[in-house]
Amino acid sequence: MSRSYKIPQSVLVVIYTPAFDVLLIKRADADDFWQSVTGSKDTLEESYAQCAAREVLEETGIECSCGTSLGTGLCDWQFENVYDIYPRWQHRYAPGVTRNTERVFGLRVPPGTPVRLSPREHTAYQWLPYRQAAARCFSPSNAGAILRLSGFAESEVQA
């Protein structure tokens, strides 16, 4: 039986309201690790946009796939983070794989959008003003994406 490894291509989805309140979710497998929605592609053929919509649904219960009411709120921010995989999660990847490429998306949602966590992955959530959310993240790439929120959100409105 062959082992299935994670693909080192993932998404980071910053979910936010028009007031720039950002949704953070607490990982179930790590103490006090707060983050935005993240997740790896299931297959190499899966597009980053498909992966982003799937991960948002799996982790928060928010439906944002193409054709849904929030589908137009999911925006590819057209940048990627490449980082060393944290040692605590290295075993999930094939031997020799040490770096991950993470495509960044934003998802604008109305205030009061209901959140339904996957208890296997996350234990709590909170909405915070974007600067506070960035300070709360354990991941520097996640914090950096959140701090870039206002610039990306403005360009989404102008597009």
N, C-alpha and C positions, 0 to 999 in steps of 0.2 A: 504494500500500500504506500503510495507516494504522499508526501506531506504537502499541503497547500500553503504557500507563503503569501504574505501581503505584497501587493504591487507597490513599488516605491514612487507612486504617483498619486497625489491626494489633493483634496480641496480644503479650503478654509472659507467658511461662509460667515460673514459678519451680518447678523440680523439686527436691524435698527428701526426706530420709529422716525417720523419726520422731525421730531424734537432732538434727534440724535441720542436717544436712550438706547443702549445696546444690551442685547440678551447675552448673559453668560450662563454656562451650565457647568456643574461640578462633576468631575469624573468620579465614577464609582470605584475605580481601581487605584486611586492615588489620593492621599490625604491633602485636602485643601488645594487641589489643582482646578482652577477655574479657567474656562476657555470658551471660544465660539464653537460652532459646529465644525467638526473636522471629520475626514474619513477618506479612505483609500478607494481607488477604482476597484470594482469587482472583476473587470476584465480589461485587457489592453484596448479593446474595441470601444468600451464605454467612453463617451465624451465627458469632458470635465463638467459641462452643464448638466448632463444626465446624472453624473455622480453627485453634484451639488444638490440637485432637487431630491434625489434619493436619500442622501444623508440628512438633509433638513427634515424630511418626513420621518425617517427612522428615529432620529434623536429628539425631535421636538413635537412631532405630530402635525407640523405646519405643512400644508400641501402647496407647493409652488412650482409644480411641473408645468410645462408648456400647455396652454389652453385652460389653466385654472385661473381663478380670480387674482391670485398673487403671482401668477407666472410672469407677468410683465415687470414685477418688482425685483426679480432675480437678475442681477447684472454682473457680467464678467468684467472685473476691474483691469484685466489685461496685464497683470503682472504676476510673477511667481517668486516664491522663496525657495531656495535650495539650502538645506541644512543637514547637519549630522543627526542621524537617528539617535534618540536618547537611549543610553545603555539598557535601561529597564525594559524597553520594548524591542530591542535588537533581535531577540529570539523569534519574533514574528516574521522576520524577513529571511530570504535565502542567504546562505553563507556567503560572505564577501560583500553583501549589500550594506553600505554604511550611510548612504545619503538618500534623502527624499526630496522630490520636487513637489511643491504645494502651490496650486493655482488658487488665486484669491477672488472671491465673489462677495458682493453685497446683496442683501435682501431687505428691501424696505417694506415694512408691514404697518398696518394701522395700530394706533395705541389700543391696548386691551386685547391684542391678538392672543387667543388661548394657547397655552403651551402644555403638551402632554409628553413627559419624559419617558424614555426607555429606561426602566429601573436597572436593567443589566449594565447599562453604560453610564447613567448619570443619576445623581441622588438629589439634586436641588438646582434651582435656577433663580436668577435675579436680573432685574432691569436696572441699569446704572447709566448716568450721564457718561458720554463716551470717554472723557479723560479719566474718570474713576474706573471705568471698565478696563481701560488699557493698563492702569496701575495694578489692577487685581489679577490680570492674566499671569500664568506661570511661564508662558512661552513668549520670548522676545519677538518672534515673527508675528504672533497673534496681536501682541500689544502694538507693534508697529503698524499693522494693517488697520487696527481700530483708530489709531491716531491720524491716519490718512483719510478717515471716513469723510470729513467735511469736504475735502477736495473732490473725492470721487462722487459723492452725492450731488454736489453742485454740477459736475459735468453730466451726470445722468439726467438732471432736470433740463439742461441745455440741449441735450441730444435729441 
